[in-house]
């Protein structure tokens, strides 16, 4: 377990729901997808490079994910990732499983 964090650390993160619009192999050292994600009218569309290659790219289209939208953009080789899509490691699925919502919600809804 990591050290105890205070609530201000958590509340400084802007975590939102978005829908994956496209996914294609990214030009990065590790196998990742470059995904365009719609986070609603307030935030708009953002690009994420995520290690979700245990899924077919076509399967990801239309899925709602959970992402941190207020990290600074990060260069990953020639790609720039603007959003951190949250996920968990899975030995059963041999890869990363993205976090999602149980029922559909509007893009851009805040996670709290």
TORNU-666407 format. One record per atom (N, C-alpha, C, CB): atom name; x, y, z; residue number from 1. Coordinates in steps of 0.001 Angstrom, whole numbers, plus 500000, padded with zeros to 6 digits. Glycine has a CB too. Example, Ala and Ser with C-alpha at 12.3 -4.5 7.8 and 13.67 -1.06 7.14 Angstrom:
REM TORNU-666407
marke N&c1 513190&c2 494310&c3 507800&migu 1
marke CA&c1 512300&c2 495500&c3 507800&migu 1
marke C&c1 513200&c2 496700&c3 507800&migu 1
marke CB&c1 511308&c2 495527&c3 509046&migu 1
marke N&c1 512850&c2 497750&c3 507080&migu 2
marke CA&c1 513670&c2 498940&c3 507140&migu 2
marke C&c1 512900&c2 500030&c3 507870&migu 2
marke CB&c1 514084&c2 499402&c3 505725&migu 2
REM end
This chain:
REM TORNU-666407
marke N&c1 500838&c2 498824&c3 500000&migu 1
marke CA&c1 500000&c2 500000&c3 500000&migu 1
marke C&c1 500888&c2 501245&c3 500000&migu 1
marke CB&c1 499044&c2 499995&c3 501217&migu 1
marke N&c1 500443&c2 502283&c3 499324&migu 2
marke CA&c1 501196&c2 503536&c3 499267&migu 2
marke C&c1 500941&c2 504360&c3 500524&migu 2
marke CB&c1 500815&c2 504344&c3 498008&migu 2
marke N&c1 501724&c2 505433&c3 500685&migu 3
marke CA&c1 501545&c2 506324&c3 501826&migu 3
marke C&c1 500157&c2 506958&c3 501802&migu 3
marke CB&c1 502627&c2 507412&c3 501832&migu 3
marke N&c1 499667&c2 507345&c3 502960&migu 4
marke CA&c1 498377&c2 508013&c3 503070&migu 4
marke C&c1 498436&c2 509361&c3 502362&migu 4
marke CB&c1 497975&c2 508191&c3 504553&migu 4
marke N&c1 497406&c2 509638&c3 501577&migu 5
marke CA&c1 497302&c2 510921&c3 500867&migu 5
marke C&c1 496153&c2 511711&c3 501478&migu 5
marke CB&c1 497079&c2 510710&c3 499322&migu 5
marke N&c1 496243&c2 513028&c3 501404&migu 6
marke CA&c1 495130&c2 513823&c3 501911&migu 6
marke C&c1 494110&c2 514045&c3 500790&migu 6
marke CB&c1 495635&c2 515184&c3 502477&migu 6
marke N&c1 492912&c2 514451&c3 501174&migu 7
marke CA&c1 491827&c2 514608&c3 500216&migu 7
marke C&c1 492143&c2 515671&c3 499173&migu 7
marke CB&c1 490543&c2 514958&c3 500936&migu 7
marke N&c1 492909&c2 516701&c3 499534&migu 8
marke CA&c1 493258&c2 517755&c3 498573&migu 8
marke C&c1 494036&c2 517190&c3 497389&migu 8
marke CB&c1 494079&c2 518854&c3 499260&migu 8
marke N&c1 494876&c2 516174&c3 497646&migu 9
marke CA&c1 495619&c2 515545&c3 496552&migu 9
marke C&c1 494653&c2 514908&c3 495560&migu 9
marke CB&c1 496605&c2 514485&c3 497097&migu 9
marke N&c1 493661&c2 514196&c3 496056&migu 10
marke CA&c1 492675&c2 513567&c3 495185&migu 10
marke C&c1 491815&c2 514617&c3 494484&migu 10
marke CB&c1 491790&c2 512608&c3 495988&migu 10
marke N&c1 491367&c2 515613&c3 495211&migu 11
marke CA&c1 490440&c2 516592&c3 494631&migu 11
marke C&c1 491113&c2 517486&c3 493591&migu 11
marke CB&c1 489841&c2 517453&c3 495730&migu 11
marke N&c1 492451&c2 517494&c3 493537&migu 12
marke CA&c1 493133&c2 518282&c3 492512&migu 12
marke C&c1 493097&c2 517597&c3 491149&migu 12
marke CB&c1 494577&c2 518538&c3 492922&migu 12
marke N&c1 492751&c2 516307&c3 491117&migu 13
marke CA&c1 492650&c2 515576&c3 489854&migu 13
marke C&c1 491286&c2 515821&c3 489219&migu 13
marke CB&c1 492879&c2 514063&c3 490076&migu 13
marke N&c1 491275&c2 516079&c3 487926&migu 14
marke CA&c1 490027&c2 516239&c3 487175&migu 14
marke C&c1 489793&c2 514931&c3 486436&migu 14
marke CB&c1 490088&c2 517472&c3 486174&migu 14
marke N&c1 488940&c2 514085&c3 487008&migu 15
marke CA&c1 488686&c2 512749&c3 486474&migu 15
marke C&c1 487300&c2 512756&c3 485846&migu 15
marke CB&c1 488800&c2 511648&c3 487591&migu 15
marke N&c1 487233&c2 512399&c3 484563&migu 16
marke CA&c1 485980&c2 512503&c3 483808&migu 16
marke C&c1 485689&c2 511225&c3 483032&migu 16
marke CB&c1 486035&c2 513692&c3 482847&migu 16
marke N&c1 484435&c2 511124&c3 482610&migu 17
marke CA&c1 483991&c2 510039&c3 481746&migu 17
marke C&c1 484064&c2 510519&c3 480301&migu 17
marke CB&c1 482543&c2 509573&c3 482114&migu 17
marke N&c1 484578&c2 509669&c3 479423&migu 18
marke CA&c1 484642&c2 509989&c3 478002&migu 18
marke C&c1 484351&c2 508756&c3 477166&migu 18
marke CB&c1 486014&c2 510565&c3 477639&migu 18
marke N&c1 484021&c2 508985&c3 475904&migu 19
marke CA&c1 483741&c2 507893&c3 474972&migu 19
marke C&c1 484837&c2 507820&c3 473915&migu 19
marke CB&c1 482357&c2 508080&c3 474305&migu 19
marke N&c1 485375&c2 506631&c3 473711&migu 20
marke CA&c1 486423&c2 506429&c3 472712&migu 20
marke C&c1 485808&c2 506532&c3 471316&migu 20
marke CB&c1 487126&c2 505050&c3 472909&migu 20
marke N&c1 486339&c2 507457&c3 470511&migu 21
marke CA&c1 485856&c2 507666&c3 469150&migu 21
marke C&c1 486671&c2 506905&c3 468116&migu 21
marke CB&c1 485870&c2 509134&c3 468822&migu 21
marke N&c1 487975&c2 506766&c3 468357&migu 22
marke CA&c1 488842&c2 506031&c3 467434&migu 22
marke C&c1 490006&c2 505448&c3 468213&migu 22
marke CB&c1 489353&c2 506948&c3 466285&migu 22
marke N&c1 490545&c2 504371&c3 467674&migu 23
marke CA&c1 491716&c2 503719&c3 468270&migu 23
marke C&c1 492547&c2 503117&c3 467149&migu 23
marke CB&c1 491296&c2 502619&c3 469310&migu 23
marke N&c1 493840&c2 503411&c3 467181&migu 24
marke CA&c1 494759&c2 502876&c3 466174&migu 24
marke C&c1 496118&c2 502687&c3 466825&migu 24
marke CB&c1 494861&c2 503821&c3 464927&migu 24
marke N&c1 496956&c2 501806&c3 466282&migu 25
marke CA&c1 498278&c2 501615&c3 466875&migu 25
marke C&c1 499057&c2 502935&c3 466927&migu 25
marke CB&c1 499070&c2 500562&c3 466079&migu 25
marke N&c1 499668&c2 503187&c3 468065&migu 26
marke CA&c1 500482&c2 504395&c3 468236&migu 26
marke C&c1 501919&c2 504084&c3 467836&migu 26
marke CB&c1 500418&c2 504916&c3 469709&migu 26
marke N&c1 502648&c2 505121&c3 467506&migu 27
marke CA&c1 504061&c2 504988&c3 467149&migu 27
marke C&c1 504899&c2 505211&c3 468412&migu 27
marke CB&c1 504462&c2 506007&c3 466016&migu 27
marke N&c1 504847&c2 504230&c3 469316&migu 28
marke CA&c1 505561&c2 504301&c3 470586&migu 28
marke C&c1 506419&c2 503044&c3 470744&migu 28
marke CB&c1 504565&c2 504453&c3 471780&migu 28
marke N&c1 507344&c2 503076&c3 471701&migu 29
marke CA&c1 508209&c2 501917&c3 471937&migu 29
marke C&c1 507394&c2 500713&c3 472402&migu 29
marke CB&c1 509289&c2 502256&c3 472977&migu 29
marke N&c1 506487&c2 500948&c3 473354&migu 30
marke CA&c1 505632&c2 499880&c3 473858&migu 30
marke C&c1 504375&c2 499810&c3 472996&migu 30
marke CB&c1 505268&c2 500109&c3 475357&migu 30
marke N&c1 503737&c2 498649&c3 472984&migu 31
marke CA&c1 502492&c2 498489&c3 472231&migu 31
marke C&c1 501381&c2 499296&c3 472911&migu 31
marke CB&c1 502095&c2 496981&c3 472125&migu 31
marke N&c1 500938&c2 500330&c3 472238&migu 32
marke CA&c1 499853&c2 501161&c3 472756&migu 32
marke C&c1 498923&c2 501548&c3 471614&migu 32
marke CB&c1 500410&c2 502427&c3 473463&migu 32
marke N&c1 497731&c2 501997&c3 471993&migu 33
marke CA&c1 496804&c2 502577&c3 471033&migu 33
marke C&c1 496783&c2 504086&c3 471204&migu 33
marke CB&c1 495387&c2 501986&c3 471203&migu 33
marke N&c1 496682&c2 504785&c3 470096&migu 34
marke CA&c1 496394&c2 506214&c3 470105&migu 34
marke C&c1 494878&c2 506314&c3 469985&migu 34
marke CB&c1 497151&c2 506999&c3 468930&migu 34
marke N&c1 494229&c2 506847&c3 471022&migu 35
marke CA&c1 492773&c2 506903&c3 471069&migu 35
marke C&c1 492289&c2 508347&c3 471105&migu 35
marke CB&c1 492244&c2 506136&c3 472285&migu 35
marke N&c1 491298&c2 508656&c3 470300&migu 36
marke CA&c1 490628&c2 509947&c3 470385&migu 36
marke C&c1 489395&c2 509735&c3 471253&migu 36
marke CB&c1 490250&c2 510517&c3 468953&migu 36
marke N&c1 489257&c2 510570&c3 472283&migu 37
marke CA&c1 488205&c2 510390&c3 473282&migu 37
marke C&c1 487400&c2 511678&c3 473413&migu 37
marke CB&c1 488807&c2 509979&c3 474653&migu 37
marke N&c1 486081&c2 511545&c3 473406&migu 38
marke CA&c1 485169&c2 512688&c3 473556&migu 38
marke C&c1 484811&c2 512847&c3 475026&migu 38
marke CB&c1 483880&c2 512502&c3 472692&migu 38
marke N&c1 485223&c2 513978&c3 475621&migu 39
marke CA&c1 484911&c2 514276&c3 477014&migu 39
marke C&c1 483830&c2 515343&c3 477141&migu 39
marke CB&c1 486162&c2 514724&c3 477741&migu 39
marke N&c1 482987&c2 515491&c3 476138&migu 40
marke CA&c1 481857&c2 516415&c3 476208&migu 40
marke C&c1 482230&c2 517828&c3 475826&migu 40
marke CB&c1 481277&c2 516413&c3 477586&migu 40
marke N&c1 481211&c2 518717&c3 475775&migu 41
marke CA&c1 481419&c2 520076&c3 475258&migu 41
marke C&c1 482367&c2 520950&c3 476088&migu 41
marke CB&c1 480104&c2 520760&c3 475161&migu 41
marke N&c1 482444&c2 520740&c3 477386&migu 42
marke CA&c1 483317&c2 521571&c3 478227&migu 42
marke C&c1 484794&c2 521299&c3 477954&migu 42
marke CB&c1 483014&c2 521326&c3 479707&migu 42
marke N&c1 485149&c2 520032&c3 477751&migu 43
marke CA&c1 486549&c2 519631&c3 477588&migu 43
marke C&c1 486878&c2 519330&c3 476132&migu 43
marke CB&c1 486855&c2 518409&c3 478452&migu 43
marke N&c1 485968&c2 518715&c3 475410&migu 44
marke CA&c1 486188&c2 518397&c3 473997&migu 44
marke C&c1 486866&c2 517059&c3 473806&migu 44
marke CB&c1 487013&c2 519474&c3 473345&migu 44
marke N&c1 487479&c2 516931&c3 472650&migu 45
marke CA&c1 488155&c2 515685&c3 472281&migu 45
marke C&c1 489620&c2 515755&c3 472668&migu 45
marke CB&c1 488012&c2 515405&c3 470771&migu 45
marke N&c1 490108&c2 514658&c3 473214&migu 46
marke CA&c1 491498&c2 514565&c3 473644&migu 46
marke C&c1 492105&c2 513270&c3 473123&migu 46
marke CB&c1 491607&c2 514638&c3 475187&migu 46
marke N&c1 493429&c2 513254&c3 473016&migu 47
marke CA&c1 494166&c2 512081&c3 472571&migu 47
marke C&c1 494838&c2 511411&c3 473769&migu 47
marke CB&c1 495214&c2 512466&c3 471498&migu 47
marke N&c1 494756&c2 510086&c3 473821&migu 48
marke CA&c1 495441&c2 509319&c3 474843&migu 48
marke C&c1 496198&c2 508182&c3 474178&migu 48
marke CB&c1 494446&c2 508780&c3 475899&migu 48
marke N&c1 497406&c2 507914&c3 474652&migu 49
marke CA&c1 498149&c2 506735&c3 474215&migu 49
marke C&c1 498119&c2 505768&c3 475391&migu 49
marke CB&c1 499641&c2 507090&c3 473772&migu 49
marke N&c1 497398&c2 504672&c3 475239&migu 50
marke CA&c1 497216&c2 503748&c3 476344&migu 50
marke C&c1 497545&c2 502316&c3 475987&migu 50
marke CB&c1 495821&c2 503823&c3 476836&migu 50
marke N&c1 497969&c2 501563&c3 476983&migu 51
marke CA&c1 498390&c2 500176&c3 476798&migu 51
marke C&c1 497195&c2 499232&c3 476875&migu 51
marke CB&c1 499439&c2 499788&c3 477851&migu 51
marke N&c1 496266&c2 499381&c3 475959&migu 52
marke CA&c1 495059&c2 498557&c3 475951&migu 52
marke C&c1 495040&c2 497631&c3 474744&migu 52
marke CB&c1 493809&c2 499438&c3 475957&migu 52
marke N&c1 496214&c2 497194&c3 474313&migu 53
marke CA&c1 496313&c2 496397&c3 473091&migu 53
marke C&c1 495842&c2 494959&c3 473290&migu 53
marke CB&c1 497740&c2 496397&c3 472590&migu 53
marke N&c1 495430&c2 494590&c3 474504&migu 54
marke CA&c1 494808&c2 493288&c3 474695&migu 54
marke C&c1 493371&c2 493295&c3 474149&migu 54
marke CB&c1 494817&c2 492904&c3 476190&migu 54
marke N&c1 492871&c2 494468&c3 473765&migu 55
marke CA&c1 491574&c2 494610&c3 473095&migu 55
marke C&c1 491821&c2 494877&c3 471613&migu 55
marke CB&c1 490721&c2 495764&c3 473737&migu 55
marke N&c1 490908&c2 494410&c3 470747&migu 56
marke CA&c1 490936&c2 494842&c3 469354&migu 56
marke C&c1 490559&c2 496311&c3 469328&migu 56
marke CB&c1 489970&c2 493987&c3 468459&migu 56
marke N&c1 491190&c2 497072&c3 468449&migu 57
marke CA&c1 490894&c2 498502&c3 468348&migu 57
marke C&c1 489403&c2 498735&c3 468107&migu 57
marke CB&c1 491719&c2 499142&c3 467218&migu 57
marke N&c1 488794&c2 497934&c3 467252&migu 58
marke CA&c1 487367&c2 498105&c3 466934&migu 58
marke C&c1 486490&c2 497910&c3 468168&migu 58
marke CB&c1 486945&c2 497120&c3 465835&migu 58
marke N&c1 486891&c2 497055&c3 469093&migu 59
marke CA&c1 486127&c2 496814&c3 470316&migu 59
marke C&c1 486082&c2 498061&c3 471201&migu 59
marke CB&c1 486731&c2 495641&c3 471092&migu 59
marke N&c1 487152&c2 498837&c3 471192&migu 60
marke CA&c1 487237&c2 500018&c3 472059&migu 60
marke C&c1 486309&c2 501153&c3 471614&migu 60
marke CB&c1 488666&c2 500523&c3 472098&migu 60
marke N&c1 486001&c2 501216&c3 470319&migu 61
marke CA&c1 485182&c2 502303&c3 469790&migu 61
marke C&c1 483810&c2 502281&c3 470465&migu 61
marke CB&c1 485038&c2 502188&c3 468244&migu 61
marke N&c1 483419&c2 503428&c3 471000&migu 62
marke CA&c1 482115&c2 503551&c3 471663&migu 62
marke C&c1 482126&c2 503224&c3 473143&migu 62
marke CB&c1 481136&c2 502670&c3 470992&migu 62
marke N&c1 483241&c2 502707&c3 473668&migu 63
marke CA&c1 483312&c2 502383&c3 475092&migu 63
marke C&c1 483511&c2 503653&c3 475908&migu 63
marke CB&c1 484453&c2 501381&c3 475370&migu 63
marke N&c1 482823&c2 503736&c3 477028&migu 64
marke CA&c1 483037&c2 504852&c3 477946&migu 64
marke C&c1 484143&c2 504470&c3 478911&migu 64
marke CB&c1 481728&c2 505221&c3 478713&migu 64
marke N&c1 485087&c2 505382&c3 479081&migu 65
marke CA&c1 486241&c2 505142&c3 479946&migu 65
marke C&c1 486315&c2 506237&c3 481010&migu 65
marke CB&c1 487558&c2 505092&c3 479116&migu 65
marke N&c1 487207&c2 506053&c3 481949&migu 66
marke CA&c1 487481&c2 507031&c3 482996&migu 66
marke C&c1 488890&c2 507558&c3 482746&migu 66
marke CB&c1 487338&c2 506403&c3 484445&migu 66
marke N&c1 489045&c2 508885&c3 482694&migu 67
marke CA&c1 490356&c2 509453&c3 482424&migu 67
marke C&c1 490653&c2 510689&c3 483244&migu 67
marke CB&c1 490475&c2 509781&c3 480981&migu 67
marke N&c1 491933&c2 510903&c3 483527&migu 68
marke CA&c1 492401&c2 512121&c3 484192&migu 68
marke C&c1 492706&c2 513118&c3 483081&migu 68
marke CB&c1 493678&c2 511853&c3 485116&migu 68
marke N&c1 491972&c2 514245&c3 483064&migu 69
marke CA&c1 492079&c2 515190&c3 481946&migu 69
marke C&c1 492933&c2 516413&c3 482257&migu 69
marke CB&c1 490711&c2 515641&c3 481536&migu 69
marke N&c1 493438&c2 516552&c3 483487&migu 70
marke CA&c1 494206&c2 517755&c3 483807&migu 70
marke C&c1 495690&c2 517501&c3 484077&migu 70
marke CB&c1 493603&c2 518420&c3 484996&migu 70
marke N&c1 496229&c2 516375&c3 483619&migu 71
marke CA&c1 497676&c2 516206&c3 483614&migu 71
marke C&c1 498233&c2 516959&c3 482410&migu 71
marke CB&c1 498076&c2 514690&c3 483572&migu 71
marke N&c1 499468&c2 517412&c3 482511&migu 72
marke CA&c1 500117&c2 518057&c3 481367&migu 72
marke C&c1 500290&c2 517016&c3 480255&migu 72
marke CB&c1 501503&c2 518680&c3 481778&migu 72
marke N&c1 500233&c2 517442&c3 478984&migu 73
marke CA&c1 500477&c2 516503&c3 477883&migu 73
marke C&c1 501847&c2 515835&c3 478055&migu 73
marke CB&c1 500399&c2 517234&c3 476511&migu 73
marke N&c1 501926&c2 514575&c3 477620&migu 74
marke CA&c1 503160&c2 513801&c3 477777&migu 74
marke C&c1 503576&c2 513226&c3 476430&migu 74
marke CB&c1 502977&c2 512665&c3 478822&migu 74
marke N&c1 504830&c2 513475&c3 476072&migu 75
marke CA&c1 505374&c2 512920&c3 474834&migu 75
marke C&c1 505667&c2 511437&c3 475046&migu 75
marke CB&c1 506664&c2 513684&c3 474391&migu 75
marke N&c1 505230&c2 510641&c3 474082&migu 76
marke CA&c1 505506&c2 509206&c3 474078&migu 76
marke C&c1 506034&c2 508888&c3 472685&migu 76
marke CB&c1 504213&c2 508340&c3 474437&migu 76
marke N&c1 507347&c2 508986&c3 472520&migu 77
marke CA&c1 507916&c2 508904&c3 471181&migu 77
marke C&c1 507430&c2 510099&c3 470382&migu 77
marke CB&c1 507531&c2 507566&c3 470480&migu 77
marke N&c1 506979&c2 509892&c3 469154&migu 78
marke CA&c1 506483&c2 511015&c3 468358&migu 78
marke C&c1 505044&c2 511408&c3 468713&migu 78
marke CB&c1 506564&c2 510669&c3 466886&migu 78
marke N&c1 504385&c2 510618&c3 469545&migu 79
marke CA&c1 502990&c2 510880&c3 469919&migu 79
marke C&c1 502927&c2 511782&c3 471147&migu 79
marke CB&c1 502240&c2 509557&c3 470190&migu 79
marke N&c1 501806&c2 512479&c3 471308&migu 80
marke CA&c1 501542&c2 513256&c3 472511&migu 80
marke C&c1 500247&c2 512758&c3 473124&migu 80
marke CB&c1 501466&c2 514779&c3 472199&migu 80
marke N&c1 500313&c2 512351&c3 474385&migu 81
marke CA&c1 499144&c2 511874&c3 475107&migu 81
marke C&c1 498658&c2 512995&c3 476010&migu 81
marke CB&c1 499465&c2 510585&c3 475927&migu 81
marke N&c1 497374&c2 513356&c3 475879&migu 82
marke CA&c1 496794&c2 514469&c3 476633&migu 82
marke C&c1 495960&c2 514015&c3 477825&migu 82
marke CB&c1 495943&c2 515310&c3 475723&migu 82
marke N&c1 495654&c2 512727&c3 477906&migu 83
marke CA&c1 494756&c2 512180&c3 478925&migu 83
marke C&c1 495331&c2 510868&c3 479427&migu 83
marke CB&c1 493316&c2 511975&c3 478362&migu 83
marke N&c1 495213&c2 510623&c3 480724&migu 84
marke CA&c1 495568&c2 509329&c3 481282&migu 84
marke C&c1 494290&c2 508523&c3 481457&migu 84
marke CB&c1 496331&c2 509481&c3 482637&migu 84
marke N&c1 494122&c2 507484&c3 480637&migu 85
marke CA&c1 492983&c2 506584&c3 480778&migu 85
marke C&c1 493311&c2 505623&c3 481916&migu 85
marke CB&c1 492677&c2 505811&c3 479434&migu 85
marke N&c1 492409&c2 505530&c3 482884&migu 86
marke CA&c1 492665&c2 504693&c3 484050&migu 86
marke C&c1 492337&c2 503239&c3 483770&migu 86
marke CB&c1 491863&c2 505186&c3 485241&migu 86
marke N&c1 493163&c2 502355&c3 484294&migu 87
marke CA&c1 492963&c2 500928&c3 484100&migu 87
marke C&c1 493641&c2 500139&c3 485193&migu 87
marke CB&c1 493482&c2 500492&c3 482744&migu 87
marke N&c1 493453&c2 498842&c3 485147&migu 88
marke CA&c1 494077&c2 497934&c3 486109&migu 88
marke C&c1 494753&c2 496795&c3 485361&migu 88
marke CB&c1 493031&c2 497384&c3 487117&migu 88
marke N&c1 495839&c2 496302&c3 485933&migu 89
marke CA&c1 496527&c2 495148&c3 485351&migu 89
marke C&c1 495692&c2 493899&c3 485614&migu 89
marke CB&c1 497969&c2 494991&c3 485939&migu 89
marke N&c1 495661&c2 493018&c3 484632&migu 90
marke CA&c1 494898&c2 491782&c3 484774&migu 90
marke C&c1 495717&c2 490607&c3 484269&migu 90
marke CB&c1 493561&c2 491871&c3 484015&migu 90
marke N&c1 496026&c2 489679&c3 485156&migu 91
marke CA&c1 496738&c2 488467&c3 484744&migu 91
marke C&c1 495821&c2 487590&c3 483898&migu 91
marke CB&c1 497252&c2 487682&c3 485980&migu 91
marke N&c1 494528&c2 487568&c3 484232&migu 92
marke CA&c1 493569&c2 486736&c3 483498&migu 92
marke C&c1 493419&c2 487180&c3 482050&migu 92
marke CB&c1 492212&c2 486769&c3 484185&migu 92
marke N&c1 493478&c2 488498&c3 481812&migu 93
marke CA&c1 493287&c2 489011&c3 480462&migu 93
marke C&c1 494602&c2 489359&c3 479783&migu 93
marke CB&c1 492397&c2 490225&c3 480494&migu 93
marke N&c1 495717&c2 489085&c3 480441&migu 94
marke CA&c1 497050&c2 489323&c3 479875&migu 94
marke C&c1 497204&c2 490742&c3 479351&migu 94
marke CB&c1 497330&c2 488335&c3 478756&migu 94
marke N&c1 496819&c2 491706&c3 480159&migu 95
marke CA&c1 496968&c2 493095&c3 479746&migu 95
marke C&c1 496266&c2 494023&c3 480712&migu 95
marke CB&c1 496426&c2 493297&c3 478340&migu 95
marke N&c1 496020&c2 495237&c3 480239&migu 96
marke CA&c1 495390&c2 496262&c3 481055&migu 96
marke C&c1 493905&c2 496326&c3 480749&migu 96
marke CB&c1 496049&c2 497629&c3 480820&migu 96
marke N&c1 493096&c2 496382&c3 481797&migu 97
marke CA&c1 491642&c2 496499&c3 481664&migu 97
marke C&c1 491277&c2 497945&c3 481980&migu 97
marke CB&c1 490881&c2 495488&c3 482619&migu 97
marke N&c1 490578&c2 498609&c3 481056&migu 98
marke CA&c1 490214&c2 500004&c3 481293&migu 98
marke C&c1 489069&c2 500096&c3 482291&migu 98
marke CB&c1 489828&c2 500693&c3 479978&migu 98
marke N&c1 489056&c2 501187&c3 483068&migu 99
marke CA&c1 487963&c2 501440&c3 484004&migu 99
marke C&c1 486823&c2 502105&c3 483257&migu 99
marke CB&c1 488430&c2 502321&c3 485195&migu 99
marke N&c1 485613&c2 501743&c3 483606&migu 100
marke CA&c1 484443&c2 502274&c3 482937&migu 100
marke C&c1 483325&c2 502471&c3 483955&migu 100
marke CB&c1 483991&c2 501339&c3 481795&migu 100
marke N&c1 482194&c2 502973&c3 483487&migu 101
marke CA&c1 481028&c2 503149&c3 484349&migu 101
marke C&c1 480085&c2 501972&c3 484149&migu 101
marke CB&c1 480305&c2 504493&c3 484050&migu 101
marke N&c1 479261&c2 501688&c3 485139&migu 102
marke CA&c1 478330&c2 500564&c3 485043&migu 102
marke C&c1 477179&c2 500825&c3 484096&migu 102
marke CB&c1 477789&c2 500233&c3 486397&migu 102
marke N&c1 476721&c2 502061&c3 484043&migu 103
marke CA&c1 475633&c2 502459&c3 483162&migu 103
marke C&c1 476095&c2 503659&c3 482342&migu 103
marke CB&c1 474340&c2 502794&c3 483972&migu 103
marke N&c1 475586&c2 503820&c3 481120&migu 104
marke CA&c1 475992&c2 504971&c3 480293&migu 104
marke C&c1 475659&c2 506303&c3 480979&migu 104
marke CB&c1 475299&c2 504907&c3 478913&migu 104
marke N&c1 476587&c2 507252&c3 480876&migu 105
marke CA&c1 476380&c2 508605&c3 481404&migu 105
marke C&c1 476854&c2 509588&c3 480336&migu 105
marke CB&c1 477150&c2 508825&c3 482773&migu 105
marke N&c1 476586&c2 510863&c3 480563&migu 106
marke CA&c1 477024&c2 511887&c3 479614&migu 106
marke C&c1 478533&c2 512037&c3 479654&migu 106
marke CB&c1 476351&c2 513232&c3 479916&migu 106
marke N&c1 479121&c2 512222&c3 478467&migu 107
marke CA&c1 480555&c2 512490&c3 478393&migu 107
marke C&c1 480871&c2 513764&c3 479159&migu 107
marke CB&c1 481025&c2 512608&c3 476922&migu 107
marke N&c1 481973&c2 513736&c3 479871&migu 108
marke CA&c1 482410&c2 514898&c3 480633&migu 108
marke C&c1 481960&c2 514869&c3 482070&migu 108
marke CB&c1 481916&c2 516140&c3 479991&migu 108
marke N&c1 481074&c2 513926&c3 482451&migu 109
marke CA&c1 480675&c2 513854&c3 483860&migu 109
marke C&c1 481899&c2 513613&c3 484719&migu 109
marke CB&c1 479624&c2 512738&c3 484088&migu 109
marke N&c1 481926&c2 514290&c3 485854&migu 110
marke CA&c1 483068&c2 514218&c3 486754&migu 110
marke C&c1 482960&c2 513012&c3 487673&migu 110
marke CB&c1 483181&c2 515498&c3 487575&migu 110
marke N&c1 484099&c2 512364&c3 487903&migu 111
marke CA&c1 484189&c2 511257&c3 488864&migu 111
marke C&c1 484612&c2 511867&c3 490191&migu 111
marke CB&c1 485209&c2 510131&c3 488388&migu 111
marke N&c1 483897&c2 511494&c3 491256&migu 112
marke CA&c1 484235&c2 512029&c3 492589&migu 112
marke C&c1 484077&c2 510984&c3 493633&migu 112
marke CB&c1 483374&c2 513227&c3 492939&migu 112
REM end
